[in-house]
């Protein structure tokens, strides 16, 4: 299981497309493109989020619970050869993430409800996930898809990402179908979500590059936005 060593700062901002263009042009002068991105500096993310029938994870978010967690299974660019189970914990603006690789076969079993095989799994995160699938009655609720443009900066372990085309499969629960049926999760599909993650400090040069008028931090949740219709 991979674990981030310490909680990281995580800030989110919903920004208009014009601000995205301005910020991107500035950041590209200092920051480098994430090496996992394609030739256009992008990659696609799909995440299956888990919640129970009482919407525990969703309610904790909307109610502003300070300490919370959620589970998701994530893959990139529709490539099922690399899939991770992730547990994300948050305390205010601080986040900590645990993850573990799973196979395509394991992914399909979990999604279909065949979970007994992870009861005694060698990976501690999968064993915890099994317990919460059973006792918290977690189940796959929605598939969230978006395109990410990521930039990194070594000092402060800074990661700045622009997420766009955020879509939800709310009315489509066949998460393993070849053709994903989804709809936009935001009012304006052109709007971008700016995310800033860093360790103990945000370097002044990055902070200065991120200055735009009327930029206000928002408690934006892709999972929450994708569940807003029900």
Protein Blocks (a to p, Z undefined) as FASTA:
>chain_A
ZZdfbdcddddddddfklmmmmmmmmmmmmccdfkbcfkopacddddddddfkommmmmm
mnopabdcddddddeehiakbccddddddehjaccdddddddfklmmmmmnopaklmmmg
cblklmmmmmmmmmnopacfbdcdddddddddfehpiacdddehiacfklocblkbfbdc
dddfbfblmbccdddddfkbccfklmmmmpcghiacddddfklmmmmnZZ
